[in-house]
Amino acid sequence: PADGEAMEDESETYLAIAMDRLGQALPDVVSENELIRRYHLSRARLRHILARIAAEGWIERRAGRGWAFQPLIDSLEAYRENYRFRQIMEPASIRAPEFQPDPVRLGALRDQQSFVLNQGYRHLSQVELFEINAAFHEGIAAMSGNRFFVQTLARLNQLRRLMEYGRPLDRDRVQRVCQEHLGINEALLAGDKAGGAERLEAHLTDAALEKAPTMSGIRIP
């Protein structure tokens, strides 16, 4: 139980840092002492959280002292541009001649999306849902066999992470997203690359139209 409580505390502090950065309460460069005082942490606990954030790509340790937050999607227009680019890139990864549906990977993605659709949508956090959905899109891109599709999509997901954390969580929408993901998955498992690409393109278009209006009040420094 103690370990579970520690992990929960770390998750809460992680999200508090994300929301404070999103709300401009944290500057571009911060010291560990400042963060320790602000969040009432031990240095060891703080460094564990900062290591997670660094692995996700939105903070880096400075050569001298302190930590520097990295540039992210910082406006509604940039968020829309992110989606416009993904609407082109992700379906193109499926349409590439080298794309090979991987039944094992698709089966694992299907099971994960089915879990969220049937149970997980009720209790998973915004952070957990973001990771699962990012894993779905990156898993599809990985079947292209093209490292640039994979690396670019991973970076785009990093850039929009905090914007997604700050968006109101609509659990009914989570189910709709899972249903769309499962439709893409089903087409690819059947070997229908064209259908999978069309479904993915429609999914990203709908997501951009549905999500952008909820971002209008969100600001990142």
Helices and strands as residue ranges (DSSP letters): H 2-22, E 29-30, H 32-39, H 43-56, E 59-61, E 67-69, H 76-95, H 103-118, G 120-122, H 126-142, H 147-166, H 171-189, H 193-211, G 212-215
